[in-house]
Amino acid sequence: MSVREMVWNMQGEILKGDLLPMRAAELLMRLTALMGNAATEIRERDAIYANVLLALLKASTKASHAKIEAETTDAFKRRQEARDTKELIVELTRSLKYLLRTAEEEMRMAR
């Protein structure tokens, strides 16, 4: 299962709602661990895209045309997917942290 698929599965679970604090903390830890994988994926995808762009720049007379052509390739699409996955991880992490803070505050007020 890819990092993207794991993140999507966790997103689906979070979207269902009614997460217990322990499960939210577990998901938060998993997402945090996946952040490193996402960063590695971005680095790799950036390098692949850079090679595609370089080849197109060498073959083209205009840099703007080469860049537009490069942005229509699978390398660019995969690069964007990696970046989008990282952004999703960041946003899910923020949401879970907020959920846990809220649960902690509720427990504190219930005492």
C-alpha positions as CSV (number, residue, x, y, z in Angstrom):
1,M,0.0,0.0,0.0
2,S,1.4,3.4,-1.0
3,V,1.8,6.3,1.4
4,R,-1.0,8.1,-0.5
5,E,-3.4,5.2,0.0
6,M,-2.6,5.0,3.7
7,V,-3.3,8.7,4.1
8,W,-6.5,8.4,2.2
9,N,-7.6,5.5,4.4
10,M,-6.9,7.6,7.5
11,Q,-8.7,10.6,6.0
12,G,-11.7,8.4,5.4
13,E,-11.7,7.3,9.0
14,I,-11.3,10.8,10.3
15,L,-14.2,12.0,8.0
16,K,-16.5,9.4,9.6
17,G,-16.2,11.3,12.8
18,D,-16.6,10.1,16.4
19,L,-13.0,9.3,16.9
20,L,-12.0,8.4,20.4
21,P,-9.0,10.4,21.7
22,M,-6.8,7.2,21.8
23,R,-7.5,6.5,18.1
24,A,-7.0,10.1,17.2
25,A,-3.6,10.0,18.9
26,E,-2.7,6.8,17.1
27,L,-3.6,8.3,13.7
28,L,-1.7,11.4,14.6
29,M,1.4,9.3,15.3
30,R,1.0,7.4,12.1
31,L,0.6,10.6,10.0
32,T,3.6,12.1,11.7
33,A,5.7,9.0,10.8
34,L,4.4,9.2,7.2
35,M,5.6,12.8,6.8
36,G,9.2,11.5,6.3
37,N,8.0,9.1,3.6
38,A,6.2,12.0,1.9
39,A,9.3,14.2,2.0
40,T,11.4,11.4,0.4
41,E,8.8,10.9,-2.3
42,I,8.8,14.6,-3.1
43,R,12.5,14.6,-3.4
44,E,12.5,11.7,-5.7
45,R,9.6,13.1,-7.8
46,D,11.3,16.5,-8.0
47,A,14.5,14.9,-9.4
48,I,12.6,12.9,-12.0
49,Y,10.6,16.0,-13.1
50,A,13.8,18.1,-13.2
51,N,15.3,15.5,-15.7
52,V,12.2,15.6,-17.9
53,L,12.2,19.4,-17.9
54,L,15.9,19.6,-18.6
55,A,15.5,17.2,-21.6
56,L,12.6,19.3,-22.9
57,L,14.6,22.5,-22.4
58,K,17.5,21.1,-24.5
59,A,15.1,20.1,-27.2
60,S,13.1,23.3,-27.4
61,T,14.0,26.8,-28.5
62,K,11.7,28.5,-25.9
63,A,11.9,27.8,-22.2
64,S,8.3,28.7,-21.7
65,H,7.1,26.1,-24.2
66,A,9.4,23.4,-22.6
67,K,8.0,24.2,-19.2
68,I,4.4,23.9,-20.4
69,E,5.1,20.7,-22.2
70,A,6.9,19.3,-19.0
71,E,3.8,20.1,-17.0
72,T,1.7,17.8,-19.2
73,T,3.9,14.7,-18.4
74,D,3.3,11.9,-15.9
75,A,6.4,13.0,-14.1
76,F,4.8,16.4,-13.3
77,K,1.5,14.7,-12.3
78,R,3.3,12.3,-9.9
79,R,5.3,15.3,-8.5
80,Q,2.1,17.1,-7.7
81,E,0.5,14.1,-6.2
82,A,3.4,13.7,-3.8
83,R,3.2,17.4,-2.8
84,D,-0.6,17.1,-2.4
85,T,-0.2,14.0,-0.2
86,K,2.2,15.9,2.0
87,E,-0.2,18.8,2.3
88,L,-3.0,16.4,3.2
89,I,-0.8,14.9,5.9
90,V,-0.2,18.4,7.3
91,E,-3.8,19.3,7.3
92,L,-5.0,16.0,8.9
93,T,-2.3,16.4,11.5
94,R,-3.5,19.9,12.4
95,S,-7.1,18.6,12.6
96,L,-6.2,15.7,14.9
97,K,-4.2,18.0,17.1
98,Y,-7.2,20.3,17.4
99,L,-9.4,17.4,18.2
100,L,-7.1,16.1,20.9
101,R,-6.8,19.6,22.5
102,T,-10.6,19.9,22.5
103,A,-11.0,16.5,24.1
104,E,-8.4,17.3,26.7
105,E,-10.2,20.6,27.5
106,E,-13.5,18.8,27.8
107,M,-12.0,16.3,30.2
108,R,-10.4,19.1,32.3
109,M,-13.8,20.9,32.5
110,A,-15.6,17.8,33.5
111,R,-13.5,17.4,36.6
